[in-house]
Amino acid sequence: MLVSAKEMLNKAREGHYAVGQFNINNLEWTKAILLTAQEQNSPVILGVSEGAGKYMGGYDAVVGMVNGLIKNLGITVPVALHLDHGSFEGAKACINAGFSSVMFDGSHYPIEENIQKTTALVNACDVLGISLEAEVGSIGGEEDGVVGAGECADPAECKMIADLGVTMLAAGIGNIHGKYPANWAGLSFDTLAAVKEQVGDMPLVLHGGTGIPEDMIKKAISLGVAKINVNTECQLAFAAATRKYIEEGKDLQGKGFDPRKLLAPGFEAIKATVKEKMELFGSVGKA
């Protein structure tokens, strides 16, 4: 059964570890992440971008697949199904489809409009017991066509959004989506500490977890980050394993062209990546 991310993130913040959000793109992805969470006895958040939701055939299809896998694979660790960087309409659609958590990304709106739209969703999510993530200060790089430069959030604006009653807050601290460029300045821990001072106990979210050095990840967790999003790293691992299988000509041997065989190395590569991240984030054994 899907759960809200609220309890798992409050526990993570108190225990000084972070829960990973791993974005899903298809059945292989979802199954690999769920099985790894179960094997590692770790809570997990499955992230779905609006683009990935559309790709998988719509939010009802995603909810049906995830619920079916949880039941048939015997998954007992806490699992939240979360809309990643949702629009206002997207968030409403996911709430209706049965997601247990949504993110409304109003960071590109003027702060007044971000507050107005977030408030409307706070009320709906409260009634339904769904966790809600909000964002202040856009995250750099490209996410489903939304390009941001990796701004640092204004701590006063973070407090305004946090005070609305959201579950968790994504604050831009110089992090970006995708691969980090060679000239990346690193995370702004001054911004993170200032945000933390303003929002108190609210669990903070670090987007763009791929490629941030381990020491920075650990420092971010120590400063109140309780949720870290990983997407690109799983994609790169899946692509590399699939490339290797084909370049070695394995798809031409016997029934090697069977998609179950063709996609197996990529599936294992995702599992290995997720395990590594759960160990780094400190969520292993915390379910």
Buried (B, 14 or more C-beta within 10 A) or exposed (E): EBBBBBBBBBBBBEEEBBBBBBBBBEBBBBBBBBBBBBBBBBBBBBBBBBBBBBEBEEBEEBBBBBBEBBEEEEBEBBBBBBBBBBBBEBBBBBBEBBBBBBBBBBBEBEBEEBBBBBEBBBEBBEEEEBBBBBBBBBBBBEBBEBEBEBBBBBBEBBBBBBEBBBBBBBBBBBBBBBBBEEEBEEBBBEBBBBBBEBBEEBBBBBBBBBBBEEEBBBBBBEBBBBBBBBBBBBBBBBEEBBEEBEEEEBBEEEEBEEEEBBBBBBBBBBBBBBBBBBEBBBBBEBB
